[in-house]
Amino acid sequence: MDVNSVQNNIKSVELYTASNDVSQYSNNIENKDIEHSNIKAVEKSLENQNNQEKRNETSKKQLDKAVMKLNKFLEDDRTHAEYSVHKELGTTMIKIIDDDTKEVILELPPKKILDMVASMCEQVGLIDKKA
């Protein structure tokens, strides 16, 4: 083997190594870009969740305030209002209850109707009870 062929082989190996290093570097950059975009997506999801929780807290405060006003209005009739959230649908229900008999005078919307709607939604796959 002559010196020129050895030098050519060395150059070939150097070029091959350099091209592999570049491709590995390129792959690392692509992986870091993917990781960065995944981190951004998780951050955005957490931000949306925090915003939703803040809105829920605000709406709960507003609902508490409205029920307090309604109860002041109903004091003379010896009744009071209570609210609850339907388990499957997440819909707010208001009950007007007689203070003496503890009987529900009015329920808006009626729990039976919400149960029926939830059952139909579950049958067509809009609600998943397993989750």
LOZAPA-277297 format. One line per 8 residues: their letters; for each residue x, y, z of N, C-alpha, C, CB. Coordinates in nm, 3 decimals. Glycine has a CB too. Layout:
// LOZAPA-277297
A = X Y Z X Y Z X Y Z X Y Z; ...
***
This chain:
// LOZAPA-277297
MDVNSVQN = 0.085 -0.117 0.000 0.000 0.000 0.000 0.090 0.123 0.000 -0.097 0.000 0.122; 0.058 0.215 -0.085 0.140 0.334 -0.093 0.087 0.444 -0.001 0.148 0.384 -0.236; 0.163 0.545 0.016 0.131 0.655 0.106 0.005 0.728 0.060 0.248 0.753 0.115; -0.011 0.746 -0.069 -0.128 0.818 -0.122 -0.258 0.745 -0.090 -0.114 0.837 -0.274; -0.259 0.614 -0.104 -0.382 0.540 -0.075 -0.413 0.544 0.073 -0.370 0.396 -0.122; -0.313 0.542 0.159 -0.334 0.553 0.303 -0.392 0.690 0.335 -0.203 0.530 0.381; -0.335 0.795 0.273 -0.387 0.930 0.297 -0.531 0.941 0.248 -0.299 1.035 0.226; -0.563 0.882 0.135 -0.700 0.884 0.084 -0.795 0.812 0.179 -0.706 0.821 -0.056
NIKSVELY = -0.752 0.698 0.232 -0.835 0.624 0.327 -0.857 0.706 0.454 -0.770 0.490 0.361; -0.753 0.773 0.501 -0.766 0.858 0.621 -0.864 0.971 0.594 -0.628 0.914 0.663; -0.855 1.034 0.477 -0.947 1.143 0.441 -1.090 1.092 0.434 -0.907 1.207 0.306; -1.107 0.971 0.378 -1.240 0.912 0.369 -1.300 0.889 0.507 -1.235 0.781 0.291; -1.216 0.834 0.597 -1.261 0.811 0.734 -1.294 0.943 0.802 -1.154 0.734 0.814; -1.211 1.045 0.784 -1.236 1.176 0.845 -1.366 1.237 0.792 -1.119 1.270 0.818; -1.387 1.226 0.661 -1.512 1.278 0.602 -1.633 1.203 0.655 -1.507 1.269 0.449; -1.621 1.070 0.663 -1.732 0.988 0.713 -1.764 1.026 0.858 -1.698 0.836 0.703
TASNDVSQ = -1.660 1.038 0.941 -1.678 1.075 1.082 -1.740 1.213 1.093 -1.542 1.071 1.157; -1.690 1.307 1.013 -1.744 1.444 1.017 -1.890 1.445 0.977 -1.662 1.537 0.925; -1.926 1.370 0.872 -2.066 1.369 0.827 -2.156 1.304 0.932 -2.079 1.294 0.693; -2.106 1.199 1.001 -2.185 1.138 1.109 -2.204 1.235 1.225 -2.117 1.009 1.158; -2.096 1.308 1.259 -2.106 1.407 1.366 -2.210 1.513 1.332 -1.970 1.473 1.392; -2.210 1.560 1.208 -2.308 1.660 1.164 -2.448 1.603 1.172 -2.277 1.708 1.021; -2.465 1.479 1.126 -2.600 1.421 1.127 -2.646 1.397 1.270 -2.604 1.290 1.047; -2.555 1.353 1.360 -2.591 1.336 1.500 -2.628 1.470 1.562 -2.477 1.271 1.579
YSNNIENK = -2.549 1.572 1.531 -2.577 1.706 1.582 -2.713 1.754 1.534 -2.466 1.805 1.539; -2.740 1.729 1.405 -2.868 1.767 1.348 -2.983 1.693 1.417 -2.869 1.739 1.196; -2.965 1.563 1.440 -3.068 1.485 1.510 -3.089 1.537 1.652 -3.029 1.338 1.514; -2.979 1.572 1.720 -2.990 1.626 1.855 -3.069 1.756 1.855 -2.852 1.649 1.915; -3.042 1.841 1.756 -3.115 1.968 1.747 -3.263 1.941 1.723 -3.056 2.056 1.633; -3.295 1.847 1.632 -3.435 1.814 1.605 -3.502 1.760 1.730 -3.446 1.712 1.491; -3.434 1.671 1.804 -3.490 1.616 1.927 -3.513 1.725 2.030 -3.400 1.508 1.984; -3.418 1.819 2.040 -3.435 1.929 2.135 -3.551 2.018 2.094 -3.305 2.012 2.146
DIEHSNIK = -3.570 2.039 1.962 -3.684 2.117 1.915 -3.815 2.048 1.951 -3.675 2.138 1.762; -3.819 1.915 1.934 -3.940 1.840 1.968 -3.965 1.848 2.118 -3.926 1.692 1.924; -3.858 1.830 2.200 -3.873 1.841 2.344 -3.921 1.980 2.383 -3.740 1.810 2.415; -3.866 2.083 2.320 -3.906 2.221 2.349 -4.053 2.243 2.316 -3.818 2.321 2.271; -4.096 2.191 2.200 -4.237 2.209 2.163 -4.328 2.130 2.257 -4.261 2.165 2.017; -4.282 2.013 2.304 -4.361 1.936 2.400 -4.372 2.010 2.533 -4.299 1.797 2.423; -4.263 2.070 2.576 -4.265 2.148 2.700 -4.359 2.266 2.686 -4.123 2.197 2.736; -4.354 2.334 2.572 -4.444 2.447 2.548 -4.590 2.402 2.552 -4.414 2.513 2.412
AVEKSLEN = -4.619 2.285 2.493 -4.757 2.234 2.491 -4.804 2.203 2.633 -4.767 2.108 2.403; -4.717 2.144 2.715 -4.753 2.113 2.854 -4.774 2.243 2.932 -4.643 2.027 2.922; -4.686 2.341 2.913 -4.701 2.469 2.981 -4.833 2.535 2.944 -4.585 2.562 2.947; -4.868 2.532 2.815 -4.994 2.592 2.769 -5.113 2.520 2.830 -5.003 2.588 2.615; -5.106 2.387 2.837 -5.213 2.308 2.897 -5.231 2.343 3.044 -5.184 2.159 2.881; -5.120 2.355 3.117 -5.128 2.393 3.258 -5.184 2.533 3.275 -4.990 2.383 3.323; -5.144 2.623 3.185 -5.195 2.761 3.191 -5.346 2.762 3.168 -5.124 2.850 3.087; -5.392 2.685 3.069 -5.537 2.676 3.042 -5.611 2.618 3.162 -5.563 2.591 2.918
QNNQEKRN = -5.552 2.517 3.225 -5.615 2.455 3.341 -5.624 2.555 3.456 -5.536 2.330 3.385; -5.517 2.632 3.479 -5.519 2.733 3.584 -5.623 2.840 3.555 -5.381 2.798 3.598; -5.634 2.883 3.430 -5.735 2.983 3.393 -5.875 2.929 3.416 -5.718 3.025 3.246; -5.898 2.801 3.382 -6.029 2.740 3.403 -6.062 2.734 3.552 -6.033 2.597 3.342; -5.962 2.700 3.636 -5.985 2.695 3.780 -6.018 2.833 3.834 -5.861 2.639 3.851; -5.951 2.937 3.784 -5.981 3.074 3.828 -6.123 3.113 3.789 -5.880 3.173 3.767; -6.164 3.076 3.664 -6.301 3.107 3.621 -6.402 3.033 3.708 -6.321 3.069 3.473; -6.372 2.907 3.742 -6.463 2.829 3.827 -6.476 2.892 3.965 -6.414 2.685 3.840
ETSKKQLD = -6.362 2.940 4.022 -6.366 3.005 4.152 -6.449 3.132 4.145 -6.224 3.038 4.200; -6.431 3.209 4.038 -6.507 3.333 4.022 -6.656 3.303 4.008 -6.457 3.411 3.900; -6.691 3.205 3.926 -6.833 3.174 3.907 -6.893 3.117 4.035 -6.852 3.075 3.791; -6.815 3.042 4.114 -6.866 2.990 4.242 -6.893 3.104 4.338 -6.765 2.890 4.303; -6.802 3.202 4.342 -6.823 3.319 4.428 -6.948 3.395 4.386 -6.701 3.412 4.424; -6.965 3.412 4.255 -7.083 3.483 4.204 -7.210 3.405 4.238 -7.073 3.504 4.051; -7.205 3.273 4.226 -7.321 3.190 4.257 -7.355 3.198 4.405 -7.296 3.044 4.215; -7.253 3.192 4.491 -7.275 3.205 4.636 -7.341 3.338 4.669 -7.141 3.191 4.713
KAVMKLNK = -7.293 3.443 4.604 -7.349 3.576 4.628 -7.494 3.584 4.582 -7.264 3.683 4.555; -7.524 3.526 4.468 -7.661 3.527 4.416 -7.755 3.447 4.507 -7.665 3.470 4.273; -7.708 3.333 4.557 -7.792 3.252 4.647 -7.815 3.326 4.778 -7.726 3.114 4.674; -7.714 3.398 4.827 -7.733 3.477 4.949 -7.840 3.584 4.928 -7.599 3.543 4.992; -7.837 3.652 4.813 -7.939 3.754 4.782 -8.077 3.690 4.773 -7.906 3.826 4.651; -8.083 3.574 4.708 -8.211 3.504 4.694 -8.264 3.462 4.831 -8.195 3.380 4.603; -8.177 3.416 4.919 -8.220 3.376 5.052 -8.270 3.494 5.135 -8.106 3.307 5.125; -8.209 3.611 5.118 -8.260 3.731 5.187 -8.400 3.764 5.138 -8.166 3.852 5.164
FLEDDRTH = -8.422 3.748 5.008 -8.552 3.774 4.950 -8.656 3.673 5.000 -8.544 3.769 4.796; -8.615 3.548 5.022 -8.708 3.442 5.061 -8.729 3.430 5.212 -8.658 3.312 5.009; -8.658 3.509 5.294 -8.668 3.498 5.440 -8.812 3.510 5.489 -8.583 3.605 5.505; -8.888 3.604 5.438 -9.024 3.627 5.483 -9.116 3.509 5.453 -9.079 3.752 5.420; -9.086 3.433 5.349 -9.170 3.319 5.312 -9.128 3.191 5.385 -9.163 3.296 5.162; -9.031 3.200 5.474 -8.980 3.086 5.550 -8.933 2.974 5.458 -9.088 3.033 5.646; -8.860 3.016 5.356 -8.799 2.922 5.263 -8.655 2.966 5.240 -8.878 2.915 5.128; -8.577 2.877 5.184 -8.439 2.914 5.149 -8.398 2.839 5.022 -8.341 2.881 5.267
AEYSVHKE = -8.293 2.890 4.962 -8.242 2.832 4.838 -8.110 2.761 4.865 -8.225 2.940 4.729; -8.091 2.652 4.794 -7.964 2.579 4.797 -7.926 2.548 4.654 -7.974 2.448 4.883; -7.799 2.534 4.629 -7.759 2.492 4.495 -7.668 2.371 4.505 -7.689 2.607 4.420; -7.667 2.295 4.397 -7.577 2.181 4.386 -7.541 2.164 4.239 -7.642 2.050 4.444; -7.444 2.078 4.214 -7.400 2.055 4.078 -7.432 1.911 4.042 -7.248 2.086 4.060; -7.498 1.891 3.927 -7.532 1.757 3.882 -7.403 1.680 3.855 -7.622 1.761 3.755; -7.395 1.559 3.908 -7.271 1.482 3.905 -7.221 1.453 3.763 -7.292 1.351 3.978; -7.306 1.403 3.675 -7.263 1.363 3.541 -7.249 1.481 3.444 -7.360 1.263 3.484
LGTTMIKI = -7.340 1.577 3.452 -7.342 1.686 3.354 -7.267 1.810 3.398 -7.484 1.723 3.324; -7.251 1.827 3.529 -7.185 1.947 3.578 -7.275 2.070 3.575 -7.061 1.974 3.498; -7.404 2.049 3.560 -7.501 2.158 3.554 -7.541 2.199 3.696 -7.625 2.116 3.473; -7.554 2.330 3.718 -7.595 2.381 3.849 -7.746 2.368 3.864 -7.550 2.528 3.867; -7.788 2.316 3.980 -7.931 2.303 4.011 -7.960 2.389 4.134 -7.970 2.152 4.037; -8.074 2.455 4.132 -8.118 2.537 4.245 -8.244 2.473 4.304 -8.146 2.684 4.200; -8.246 2.459 4.437 -8.363 2.406 4.507 -8.416 2.514 4.600 -8.329 2.276 4.586; -8.548 2.529 4.602 -8.615 2.615 4.699 -8.678 2.520 4.801 -8.723 2.711 4.631
IDDDTKEV = -8.640 2.536 4.929 -8.680 2.442 5.033 -8.759 2.514 5.141 -8.557 2.371 5.093; -8.868 2.452 5.184 -8.950 2.504 5.294 -8.874 2.483 5.424 -9.091 2.433 5.298; -8.858 2.590 5.504 -8.782 2.581 5.629 -8.851 2.492 5.732 -8.760 2.719 5.686; -8.985 2.491 5.736 -9.057 2.413 5.838 -9.058 2.264 5.806 -9.200 2.465 5.851; -9.096 2.230 5.685 -9.114 2.089 5.649 -8.990 2.028 5.582 -9.232 2.074 5.556; -8.896 2.109 5.546 -8.775 2.065 5.472 -8.809 2.001 5.338 -8.694 1.966 5.556; -8.927 2.032 5.287 -8.973 1.980 5.159 -8.920 2.067 5.045 -9.127 1.973 5.155; -8.881 2.003 4.937 -8.835 2.076 4.819 -8.959 2.129 4.747 -8.748 1.986 4.725
ILELPPKK = -8.969 2.262 4.741 -9.083 2.325 4.676 -9.060 2.337 4.526 -9.109 2.464 4.736; -8.939 2.371 4.488 -8.907 2.393 4.348 -8.762 2.351 4.323 -8.929 2.541 4.308; -8.740 2.289 4.209 -8.605 2.249 4.171 -8.585 2.285 4.025 -8.581 2.096 4.196; -8.482 2.368 3.999 -8.456 2.414 3.863 -8.313 2.384 3.822 -8.484 2.564 3.850; -8.286 2.322 3.713 -8.376 2.232 3.641 -8.399 2.107 3.724 -8.318 2.195 3.501; -8.511 2.037 3.700 -8.542 1.918 3.780 -8.434 1.810 3.765 -8.680 1.860 3.738; -8.398 1.748 3.878 -8.294 1.646 3.878 -8.332 1.529 3.788 -8.268 1.597 4.021; -8.460 1.494 3.786 -8.504 1.381 3.701 -8.474 1.410 3.554 -8.656 1.355 3.720
ILDMVASM = -8.494 1.533 3.512 -8.468 1.570 3.372 -8.318 1.560 3.344 -8.521 1.714 3.342; -8.237 1.613 3.435 -8.092 1.606 3.415 -8.042 1.462 3.415 -8.020 1.686 3.524; -8.100 1.377 3.500 -8.063 1.235 3.501 -8.098 1.170 3.368 -8.133 1.161 3.616; -8.214 1.207 3.314 -8.258 1.151 3.186 -8.163 1.196 3.073 -8.404 1.194 3.155; -8.129 1.323 3.072 -8.038 1.376 2.970 -7.900 1.308 2.982 -8.024 1.530 2.984; -7.852 1.292 3.104 -7.723 1.226 3.126 -7.728 1.082 3.078 -7.684 1.230 3.275; -7.839 1.014 3.101 -7.854 0.876 3.056 -7.851 0.868 2.903 -7.985 0.816 3.110; -7.922 0.958 2.838 -7.921 0.959 2.691 -7.782 0.992 2.638 -8.024 1.062 2.638
CEQVGLID = -7.714 1.088 2.699 -7.578 1.123 2.655 -7.483 1.005 2.672 -7.526 1.246 2.733; -7.501 0.932 2.781 -7.416 0.816 2.805 -7.443 0.708 2.700 -7.441 0.760 2.948; -7.569 0.690 2.663 -7.604 0.586 2.565 -7.547 0.616 2.427 -7.755 0.573 2.555; -7.539 0.743 2.390 -7.484 0.777 2.258 -7.333 0.803 2.265 -7.555 0.900 2.202; -7.275 0.790 2.384 -7.130 0.801 2.397 -7.076 0.939 2.424 -7.069 0.752 2.276; -7.162 1.033 2.462 -7.115 1.169 2.491 -7.058 1.180 2.633 -7.229 1.270 2.472; -7.099 1.087 2.721 -7.048 1.083 2.858 -6.988 0.947 2.881 -7.160 1.114 2.963; -6.869 0.944 2.939 -6.802 0.818 2.969 -6.794 0.803 3.119 -6.661 0.810 2.905
KKA = -6.874 0.713 3.177 -6.876 0.696 3.322 -6.749 0.631 3.374 -6.996 0.614 3.364; -6.674 0.564 3.287 -6.554 0.493 3.329 -6.441 0.589 3.363 -6.508 0.396 3.222; -6.444 0.708 3.307 -6.334 0.803 3.326 -6.335 0.864 3.463 -6.341 0.912 3.224
***
